[in-house]
């Protein structure tokens, strides 16, 4: 028997002619060499749609491929942008249908993980630091005072960003949101902490330079060391900001006998 997925047009017409002449499914199947289920499907199609011609097919399979290609290339594409893209090829889809279709393909809207924007030089330096201190004992880290400056937005605009991604791909480069320090501002603060807890916090007024930085260290480092009960072998951690590594700051640290983590 013929098992083709798509019966030729003339054969479909012959099925309907035999049915209209009073033949049953079994007789038509035997006469034309078709499966009985195929005969029944052709007749039902004729009764429902008034034709045995191939009906127009949905453009969504092609649209689905377009969707997946676009969000794979640019995970931050919004559903409205996807709708506009499909509209350009004359396919209209509700945004909930878009999300469902992408979800069935393992792509879900997720808030991107934030990661500091690092240059290749920074990445190399971080990796070198990690390798250098890989085998340092726990006692060493418990006596390290970690310091840094950061910006606190008092009235910043909170914007939610989403990416389309599959499970276990949160930290792929295209799925993360790169951030930069001091990217517009409100209040700048300096802070420190150790394994035993947080240390002092200082508000930075005006422009931060080497002199201001040294004043902050003078007023906050040793009191924090005492409050956190660090041992006499404690070390100060700071990043490679120019204010931290300037000649005057280096001399000040040496004069005040503050050993830095390098």
C-alpha positions in Angstrom: 0.0 0.0 0.0 1.0 3.6 -0.6 2.5 5.1 2.6 3.5 8.5 1.3 2.9 11.4 3.7 1.3 13.5 0.9 -1.0 11.7 -1.5 -1.0 13.1 -5.0 -3.8 15.5 -6.0 -5.3 13.1 -8.5 -5.4 10.3 -6.0 -7.2 12.5 -3.4 -9.8 13.4 -6.0 -10.3 9.8 -6.9 -10.9 9.0 -3.2 -13.7 11.6 -2.9 -15.3 10.5 -6.2 -15.5 6.9 -5.1 -16.9 8.0 -1.7 -19.5 10.1 -3.3 -20.5 7.2 -5.5 -21.3 5.2 -2.4 -18.1 3.3 -1.8 -17.0 2.7 1.8 -13.6 3.2 3.4 -12.6 -0.4 3.0 -13.6 -0.7 -0.6 -11.8 2.5 -1.5 -8.7 1.4 0.4 -8.6 -1.9 -1.5 -9.4 -0.3 -4.9 -6.7 2.4 -4.7 -4.1 0.6 -2.6 -4.3 3.1 0.3 -4.5 2.6 4.0 -7.9 3.0 5.4 -6.8 5.7 7.8 -5.5 7.7 4.8 -8.8 7.3 3.0 -10.7 8.5 6.1 -8.4 11.5 6.5 -8.9 12.6 2.9 -12.7 12.3 3.2 -12.8 14.2 6.5 -10.7 17.0 5.1 -13.1 17.3 2.1 -16.0 17.4 4.5 -14.4 19.9 6.9 -12.7 22.3 4.4 -14.6 21.6 1.2 -11.4 20.8 -0.7 -8.7 18.1 -0.8 -6.0 20.6 -1.9 -3.0 21.3 0.4 -4.0 23.9 2.9 -1.8 26.9 3.5 0.8 26.0 6.2 1.6 28.1 9.2 4.7 30.2 8.9 5.6 29.7 12.5 8.1 26.8 12.1 10.2 29.2 10.0 9.5 32.0 12.4 10.6 29.7 15.3 13.9 29.2 13.7 14.3 32.9 13.3 13.4 33.5 16.9 16.0 31.0 18.2 18.7 32.4 15.8 18.0 36.0 17.0 18.1 35.3 20.8 21.1 33.0 20.4 23.0 35.8 18.6 21.7 38.5 21.0 20.3 37.2 24.3 19.2 40.7 25.4 16.7 41.0 22.6 13.3 41.9 24.0 10.0 40.3 23.2 8.8 43.5 21.5 11.9 43.5 19.3 11.2 39.8 18.4 7.6 40.6 17.5 8.8 43.5 15.3 11.3 41.1 13.6 8.5 38.5 12.9 6.2 41.2 11.7 8.7 42.1 9.0 8.2 38.7 7.5 4.4 38.9 8.0 4.1 36.7 11.0 2.0 38.0 13.9 2.6 36.3 17.3 1.6 37.3 20.8 4.4 37.9 23.3 3.2 35.1 25.5 3.4 32.7 22.6 6.9 33.9 21.9 7.9 33.1 25.5 6.3 29.7 25.4 7.9 28.8 22.1 11.3 29.8 23.3 10.7 28.0 26.6 10.0 24.8 24.8 13.4 25.2 23.2 15.1 25.6 26.5 15.4 29.4 26.3 14.1 31.3 29.3 14.1 35.0 30.3 16.6 35.4 33.1 18.1 38.4 34.9 21.8 38.5 33.7 24.6 38.0 36.2 26.6 41.2 36.8 30.4 41.0 36.3 33.0 43.8 36.5 34.3 44.8 33.2 38.0 43.8 33.2 40.7 44.5 30.7 43.0 41.7 29.5 45.7 43.3 31.7 43.4 43.1 34.7 42.5 39.5 34.0 46.1 38.5 33.7 47.0 40.3 37.0 44.0 38.7 38.9 45.0 35.2 37.6 48.7 35.8 38.6 47.5 37.0 42.1 45.4 33.9 42.6 48.2 31.5 41.5 50.7 33.3 43.8 48.5 32.9 46.9 46.8 29.6 46.0 48.6 27.7 48.9 48.5 30.4 51.6 47.2 29.0 54.9 43.8 29.9 56.3 45.5 31.9 59.1 47.0 34.2 56.5 43.6 35.0 55.1 42.0 35.5 58.5 44.5 38.3 59.1 44.0 40.1 55.9 42.1 43.4 55.9 40.3 43.9 52.6 39.6 47.4 51.5 37.9 49.1 48.5 35.8 52.1 47.4 32.4 51.9 45.9 29.5 54.1 44.8 26.1 54.0 46.4 23.2 55.3 44.3 20.7 57.0 46.5 18.1 57.7 43.8 19.4 55.6 41.0 17.0 54.3 38.3 16.5 50.6 38.8 16.2 49.0 35.4 15.5 45.3 35.0 17.4 43.6 32.1 16.7 40.1 30.9 18.5 37.7 28.7 17.2 34.6 26.9 19.5 31.7 27.9 19.5 28.0 28.5 20.2 26.3 31.9 23.8 26.3 33.1 24.8 29.2 30.7 24.5 32.1 33.2 28.2 33.0 33.1 28.8 32.7 29.4 30.1 36.1 28.2 27.0 36.9 26.1 24.7 36.2 29.0 26.3 38.5 31.6 25.9 42.2 32.2 29.3 44.0 32.4 29.5 46.7 35.0 32.0 49.5 35.6 33.0 51.2 38.8 31.8 54.8 39.5 29.6 54.9 36.4 27.7 58.0 37.5 27.3 58.9 41.0 25.8 59.6 44.2 27.8 58.9 47.3 31.3 57.4 47.3 32.4 55.4 50.3 35.5 53.5 51.5 35.1 50.4 53.5 37.0 47.4 54.8 36.3 43.9 56.3 38.1 40.8 57.4 37.2 37.2 58.0 36.0 38.2 61.5 33.5 40.8 60.2 33.1 44.3 58.7 35.4 47.2 59.7 34.9 51.0 59.5 33.1 52.8 56.7 34.1 56.3 55.5 32.2 58.7 53.2 34.4 60.3 50.5 33.6 63.9 50.1 34.8 65.6 46.9 37.5 64.3 44.6 39.3 61.2 45.7 43.1 61.6 45.4 46.2 60.2 47.1 46.0 62.7 49.9 42.4 61.9 50.7 43.1 58.2 50.4 46.0 58.4 52.9 43.8 60.4 55.3 41.1 57.7 55.2 43.7 55.0 55.8 45.1 56.9 58.8 41.7 57.4 60.4 40.2 53.9 59.7 42.7 51.1 59.2 44.3 50.6 62.6 41.0 51.2 64.5 39.4 48.5 62.2 42.3 46.1 62.9 41.8 46.5 66.6 38.0 46.1 66.4 38.4 43.0 64.3 41.1 41.6 66.6 43.6 40.9 63.8 47.0 39.6 64.8 50.2 41.7 64.6 51.0 39.9 61.3 48.0 41.5 59.5 48.3 42.7 56.0 46.3 45.4 54.0 44.7 44.5 50.7 44.0 47.2 48.2 43.6 47.1 44.4 45.8 48.7 41.8 44.0 52.1 41.6 46.5 54.8 40.8 45.7 56.5 44.1 46.6 53.3 46.0 49.9 52.8 44.1 51.1 56.3 43.8 54.6 57.2 45.0 53.3 59.3 47.9 50.9 56.5 49.0 53.6 53.9 48.8 55.9 56.0 50.9 53.1 56.8 53.4 52.3 53.0 53.8 56.0 52.3 54.4 56.4 55.1 56.9 53.3 53.9 58.8 54.4 50.2 58.7 51.4 48.9 56.8 52.3 45.8 54.8 50.2 45.4 51.7 49.0 42.2 50.0 50.7 41.8 46.7 
